[in-house]
Amino acid sequence: MEKIAGKPAENTAENTTQNTTEKIAFLGLGHMGEPMARQLLSAGHPLTVWNRTAAKAEVLVEAGATAAATPAEAVRDADVVITMLAGPDAVRAVADAVVPALREGAYWVEMSTVGPDVVAELGKRVPDGVTLVDAPVMGSTDKAAAGRLGILAGGDAAGVEHVLARFGPVTRTGPLGSAAALKLVVNTAVIGGVALVAEAMKLADALGLDEGTAKDALAKGPLAGAVARAFAEGVHFGSDLAVKDISLATRVAELPAMEAVLSHFEAAAADPDVVHEDIARAVTRIRARRTP
């Protein structure tokens, strides 16, 4: 993981092999949540899972997890509660169900990409004796499956650092909400970079350049990482999620370039064949898009 502003937490073998007796509840078993939950099962943590679409929990139950019928049931006896949900609305809805059921002494680790404002809302709602940590992740489904995500941790994360380290290296970012803020910055840069690569390739198309030649040239320049992400395979970050993240960012600050990027991904998300597909699919659409 690239070094990020903040205090890198230690991620030693000792830290990641101790304390597997806590009862953990994992809520949200989407493209990222399911492989992350598997990491906890592999480490031997007693795990209860919940997902809005209950069928998605079946593979984890077969691997040793316990399925809960409701979010409240999932968290009632949990020492650590992890939420990995699609966005602010989903997090608020789950919060309505779990806040009354959280037990004293529990940690709630919010790992969705929702921005610092939502984390602040949750911080005001958690009962006394419950510790809220914001810990969004960097990386896609491939790194989630390999336990190699980058974890940004805001707030008092010391009590759950050994759990977070199951998913990958942990970087402390500062007070509660700072991790959610940094994740928004990182995602904005990544999505913007992908859109810029798509436009550069659109220009190459218009100029009659060979696609491979243009792509290779871009990959050798400062946009190398964005080029790799724009043409990535075997990973998943939907265009609908890109719209959600850019919308969160553009509500915080005036970002004209990202407003243009938002229009690209809104157009991609309007296509039912692309909306839930990885943003690499949106690159093809951006290259072909005709704007008024």
N, C-alpha and C positions, 0 to 999 in steps of 0.2 A: 504494500500500500504506500502511496506517496505520502510524504510527511505533510501534515496539515497543521495550520496554526492551532495550538492547543497543547495539552500535556499528554504525550503518548503514555498509555497505561502499560504496565508490565504484562506480558503474555507468556509466562513461563509454563513449562510442563507441569510444575507443581500446582500452579493456579488453575489449570484446566483439568486436573485429575482429582481434585478434592471436592467435597461438598456436593455429592450427587443424591442427597437424601431429601432435598426440598421438593415439595409438591409444586409442580408447575402447571399453569393453565395457559394454553396457547389458543388465541382466538383469531381466526382468519387464515384459511388454508388455500389461498390462491397460488399463483405461480411462484411467489417467493415464500409464502408462509409454509406450504407443505414441505419443501426440502429443508427449511430451517427447523421445523418441528422434528424432522427425522434426525437432525444433528443431536437434539436433546435426547431422543430415544436411544440413539447409539451410545451416548455417554452414560446411560443408565438412570436418567432422571425419571421419577414417576410423573407421567404426563397425562393430563386431561385436555381434550381438544374440543373446539366448537367451530362450526362454520355455518353460515346462513343457508347454504345448500348442503344438507346433512350428508349426502352421498359422498362428498369429497373427503369426509373423515374416515371412510371405510378402509382405505389402504393403510392408514396409520393405526387404526384399531387392529388390523391384522398383524401389524408390526409390534403391537404391545401397548398402544395408547388406550385410554378410556374416553369414549365419546359422551359429551354432555348434550342434553336436549335444549338447554338454554344458556345464554351467557352467564346468568346469575348462578346456575347450577355448576358451571365450569369453575368459577372463581371462589366459591363459598369456602372451601378448605385449602385454597392455594396459598403457598408462601410467596410465590412469584407469579404474577399475571403478565402475559405478553400479548399485546394487540398489534396485529399486522394487517391493516385494513386498507380499503381502496382510497379513502379520502376523508375530509372533514365530516361530511354528513354521516358516513358509516361509523366514524369514531364517536360522534355525539350520540348516535342511536345506541351503540353498545354501552357507552358511558351511562346512559339512563338506566340500563339494566344492571350493570355491575357495581356502580358506586354504592348502592345500599347493601350489597352482599360482600364487599371487601372486608376481610377480617383485620383486626388490629395487628400491626407488625408486618403486614404484607408489603411487597414492592409491586408497583404497577409500572411496567416498562412499555412505553408507547413507541412503537417502531415504524409506524406509518409515516408517509410524507404528508404533513398537514400544515406546516408552518408554525412559527412561534406563538401566534395569536391563539390558536386552538390549544396548544400546550398550556398557555396561561389560563385559558378557560377551565381546563381540566384541573390545573393546580388549585383553583378556587373551589372545586367541587369535591376533591378527595377528602375523606374524613380524617380527623386527627388520628395519628398513629399509622397512617399509610404513607409510604414514600413514593412519589411519582418521579420517574426518570424518563427523559426523552432520549431515544437511542435509534434514530433512523440509520439506514445502512447504505453503503456505497457498493455497487456491483449488481450484477444481474443473476439470472437463474443458474447459470453455470457455476458461479462462485458460491451461491447459496448451497448448491448440492455438494460442493467440495469443502465447505466450511472455511471459505477464504474471502468472505465479505469484509469490507471495512466498516467498523462500527463507530459512529459518532455518539458520544455519551455526554449529556448535559444533566446537571443537578448532582445529587448525592448518590453516585453510582457504585460506591465502594462495596456495598452489600450484595450487589448482583454482578460485579465485574467478572467473576468466574463463570457465571452463566452466559454473559454476553460473549466471552472469549470462545465459547463453543462455536460461534458463528464466524469468528475471525478476529484479527487484531482490533483492539479497542483504543480509541483516542478520546481523551477527556477534552471537552470543548469549553467548559466554564459552567455558569449557572444554568438552572432549569430554563429551557427554551433555546439555549445557544446552539445545541446540536440541530434542532429543527430549523433554525435560521441558517446555519451553515449548509445543511442539506439542500435547502432551497437555492442557495447561491451555486452550489456544485451542479445541481440538476439543470438550473438555468443555463449555465455555461455549456454543459454537455448537449442539451437539446438545441441551443443556439448554434453550437458548432456543427451539429448534424445538418441543420437547415442550411448553414453557410456552405457546407460541402455539396449539398444537393443543388444549390444555386450555382456554385462553381461548375458542377458537372452539366447543369443546364446551359451555361455559357459555352462550355466545351462542345456540347451537342450542336448549338447554334453555329459555332465556328467550324463545324465539320471535323473536329479532332477525333482520333481513335479513342474509344472509351478507356481501354487499358492503359494507354500512354498517359492520358490525362490523370487517371486515378493514381498511377504509380508516381507521377510527378508531385501530386498533392500529398501523397503518403511520405514523401521525403522532406516535406517542409514543416512549418510550425503547426499545421493542422493534422499531423500524423494520427494522433489519437482519435480525433473526430472522424477521420477517414475510415479508420478501423471500425469505429462504432456504426458509421453510416452503412457499411457493407457487411456487418456482422451476421453470423448465422448461429443457430442453436442457443439464442438468448431471447429474453422477452421483456419488453417495456412498451405497453400499448400506446397508440396515439391518443387514446382517450385520457390516459394518465399524463401524457405530455401536456395536453390541453389544461388539465387540472393544475399541474405544477406551474406552468407559465402564467396561468390566470392568478394563482396565489402571489407570484412574484410581481406582476404588473399592478396589483392592488397596493403594493407596499411602496413602490417607487416609480418614477416616470422613466420608462425604458422603451424608447421608440423602436429600437432594433428588435426587441423581444415582442413588441406589438405586431410587427411584421411576421415574426416567426410564429406567433400565435395564430395569425390568419392562415398560414400554411397548414398547421396541424389541425385547426378547426375544419379546414376543407378535407383533410385526410380522414378525420374522425366522422365526417358526414357520410363517408362511404362505408356501408355495412360490411364490405369485404376487407376493409382496412382498419376500422375503428379499434378492434381489440388485438390487432396484429402488432408485431414489433415495429418500432419506429423506422427500422430499415426499410419496411414496406412503404412508408410514407415518402422516402427519398425518391423512389420511382415516380410517385404521384406528383411530387413537387417539380420534378424535372419536366413532367408532361403538362403541368398546370398552365393555363392561360389566364392571366389576370386582366380585369377590365382596363 
